[in-house]
């Protein structure tokens, strides 16, 4: 239970550290502080969601092949196409993160 509270606190500390380091250089009330957090969240959440989706897709394909080894060819091709489409979502998050970082 202690780990469940420690992980979010460490995450908040890591997200706040760059903002605190730059606070002395920027004017008070700068509107750009959230752009870096948004860029990090765009990449992080896209990677997290795609990782979960790819894991579930691969698990389903492996279970299907294990139950019917003769259908491996019919399962493998749609699985690879699906994994490529899932990976494109992660690339969209990557691009959005870079676009947000360019506004900073």
N, C-alpha and C positions, 0 to 999 in steps of 0.2 A: 504494500500500500504506500510505503514511503517513496518508492520509485515513481509511482504515478504522480506524486506531487513534485518530486525533484525535477523530472524531465521538463515540464512546462516552465518552471522557474528558471532553469538553465537556458531554455530557448528564449525566454523574454530577455534575460540578461545578455545573451549573444546578439539579439536583435537591437537592443538599446545601446550597446557599447559603441558602435560607430557613430551613432547620433550624438552621444555624449562627448565623444572625442572631437567632433566637429562643431560643437556648440560654441566654443570660444571664438571660432573664426567667423561664424555666420551671425547675422543680425538676429535679434530676438524675434520670434514669431515667423520664421521662415516657412513658406508654404510647401517647400520641397521635401520635408522630412518623411512624408509617407510614400514618396515615389520609390525609394530604395526598398522599403518594406514590401511594397506592392510587387516590385520586380522579383524579389526573393520568394514571395508567396506564389507568384505565377509559376515560376520554375519548380519550386518545391512541391506544390500541390498537383501540378501536372505530372511530375515524375512519380509521386506517390500513387495517384489514381491509375496511371498507366501500368505501374508495377503490379498493383493489385489485379487489374484487368488481365494483364498478360499471364499472371500466375493462375488465375481462374481458368483462362482459356487453355493454357497448356495442361492443367490438371484434368480438365474435361476431355481433352483429346487423348491424353495418356490413358485415362480410365476407359474411354471408348475403344482404343486399340487393345487394351488388356482384355476387354470382354470379347472382342471380335478381331483377332489379329488379321483376318482376311480383308478387313475393311480399312487397313492402315493407309492405303493409297487414296481412298475416298475421304478420309478424315484429315490427312496431312495437308493437302493443298488448300482447302478452305481455312484450316487453322493458320497457315502461314500468311494467307491474305488478310485474315482477321488480325493477326499480330502486327502486320504492317500498318493497317488502319489505326490500331491502338497506338502504335509508336508515332504516327503522324500527330496525334493529339499532344504528345509530349513535345514534339518539335514546335507546335503552335505555342505552347507555354514558353518554350525557350525563346522564340521570336518575340513574343509579347514582353518577356522580361528584358530583352535587349532594347526594345523600343521604349519601354519605360525608363530604362537606365540612361538612354540618350536624352531624355527630357530633364534629367537631373543636373 
